[in-house]
Amino acid sequence: SSPLPLPTLRPSFARCSDDDEDDEDDDEPVDVLPSLREKCLSSCPSQAAAYNACKERVAEKGHGDCEAWYFDQLACVDRCVVPQLFQHTK
């Protein structure tokens, strides 16, 4: 079974409206967090394995949750993401 996808946190970006819509300097901002998290997932194999094992146990039992294992995996991924994230800001 494949790991559950990481939650997508998408900030809403406000854009000032000008009458001049042809201004090419106003590129739409791109949220790089989802792609960085996906790349960093491979740097947390033990957390991913523990989370997947929990999901299998819960599926067999039919009840329970893997919240703690999920947040362990997410914390590991975020430790990998943080140094890279701010390189993408202007």
N, C-alpha and C positions, 0 to 999 in steps of 0.2 A: 504494500500500500504506500502511496506517495505521501510526503509530508503535507500538512495543511499549508496553504499559502499564508504568508505573513500579512498582517493587516495593512491596508493601504491608507496611509494618512496623507490626505491631499489638502494642502492649505488653499484657501480661496485667495486669488490674487485680484486686487482691484486695479483697474486701469483708468487713468484719466482720459477723458474723451476730449479730443480737439476736433476742430472743423477740418483739419488737414489729415485725412485718413491715409494719405499716400506716404506718410513719413515712414521710411524703411528702418529707422533707428529703433522703433518700438517693437522689438521682437517679443512675441509672447513668451513669458517665463516657462521654463520646463522644470518639472519636479523630478530631480534625479534620485530621490530617496528610494523609490521602488526598485530601480535598476541596481543601485548600490547594494541594497539588502539582498537582492537575488544573487549578486556576485559574491557577497560575503557569506552566504549560507554554506558554501563549501569549506569555509575556514572553521566551521563548528561541527565536525563530524561526530564527536562524542555526544554533544547535546542533541543533535538530530537523531542519532541512534536511540538515545534514551526516550525521546519524545515519540518516535515511531513505535518503539517497543510498548510504550504505555498505550498508544492508540490501539495496537493489536490486542492488548489485554482487555481494554475497555470494550472493544468490539466483540471479543469472546464472551465476556461476562454480560454484556448488554446494559451495563450501567457504570457510572463513574465519570471522572473527567481527568484530563491531563493538563490542567491549567498551570501547575507548578513547572512541569517539564517544558511547556510551551514558553513560559516567561523566561526560563533558564536559556532556552535556545534564542529567544528574541534579544535578551541581554547580551549574549555572546555576539550575535550578528551586529547589534548596535555598537559594541566596542570596536568592531572592525570598520563600521561605517563612519563613525564620528571623525577620525582624522582625514577622511577623504571628502566628506560632505562640504566642508567650508572652502575647499579648493574650487568649487563650482559656483560660488557666490561672486557677484560683481561688486 
